[in-house]
Amino acid sequence: QVQVVESGGGLVQAGKSLKLSCIASIAPFDISAIGWYRQALGKERELVAVIHSGGATYFAGSGKGRFTISRDNAKNQVFLQMDSLKPEDTAVYYCNSYPPFAAAWPWGQGTQVTVSS
């Protein structure tokens, strides 16, 4: 099974930025499409952004124009740069394959993002 570590979350004020990190043991990492997902309290988990092996990206409507997804294949790492954060962005953020495949890549603990004011 894939081992995954998500980090970078925290408590910030609205309008500020955070950069999340995902390190995953999936192999081969460089040809895997990887997504960031989030789950707010009382809500279903939703897709935030995707980065494909060739570098093409996709953003859900709420983050488009504010978020950037990138990857460093040499470090098995994917990032989510979040700018102009809003209270509505408050959620636990997870990374997984795209589409998610929990049988091989279980959901990790995620990283909590809390945006105040």
N, C-alpha and C positions, 0 to 999 in steps of 0.2 A: 504494500500500500504506500501511497505517496505520503511523505511527511511534509507538513507545512507549518510555517511560522509567520503570522501576521503581526505587524507592529507599526508604531508611529501615531497611534491615536492619542487623544487627550481631550482636555477641556479648553476651549477657546471661545473668544468673543466673536459675535457675528462680524463678517467682513474680513476676518483673518484667514490664515492659510495653514494647512497641514499637508505633510507628505507621508503617505502610507507605504509600507514595504511588505512584500510577500516573497518569501524564500520557500521554494518547493523542490522536492527531490524527484519529480517526474522526469522520466527519460524516454526518448530524447527531448530535452527541454526546448531546444531551439526550433522545433517544428510543431510545437504545441500552441494552440490558441488558448489564451488564458483570460479569464474575466474577473472583475471585481464585482461583488454583490454586497448588498446591505439589507439589514432587517431592523426596522424601527419597532419600538415597543408596541405590541398589539397589531402589527402589520405582517404581511407575508414578505418573505425574502424576495428581493428584486434585483435585476441586473443593473449595474451602474455603467460599466464600460468593458470593452473587449479589445485586446490586441492580438492580432493574428501573427503567424510565423513570419510573414513577409513585411510586417510593420503596419499594415492597415489597421485602422482603429474604428471603433463604433462607440458612441455615447448615447445613453438614454437621455430623454428630453430634459430632465431636471438638472443634469450635470453638464449638458452641452454648452460650451462657451466658458465654463468655469473650471472644468476638470481636464486633466491631461493624464493619459496612461502611457507608460513607457516600459521598456524591458532591457535588462542586461543579461544576455544569454550566458556569458562566461561565469556569472555569479548565480545562475538559476534564480534570478530576482526580477520581480515586476513591481512597478511603482504606480501610485495614484497620487498625483499632485492635485490638491483641492484648494482653489482660491475662492475668494468672496463667499465664504461659508455662510450658510443660513441656518437658523434653528431647525428648519425642516430637514437638514442633512443629518441630524442627530440619529445615530443608529450604530449597530455593530456591523463592522465591515469585514467581509470574508473574500478570499480568493479561491478559485477553483478552475477546473478546465471549462472550456466553452465548446459545446454545452456541458453543464456539470455532469459528472459521472461519479457519484458518491461511493459506488462499490469499490472503485480503485483509488479514489481521492476523497476520503471522508472530509466532511466539513470540520475545520479547525475551531479553535475557541474564538477566533476573530479578534479585532481590536476595536475598542469602544471610542467613538467620536461623539463628543457632546459640544454643542454650539449654543451659547447663551446669548440672551438679548436680541 
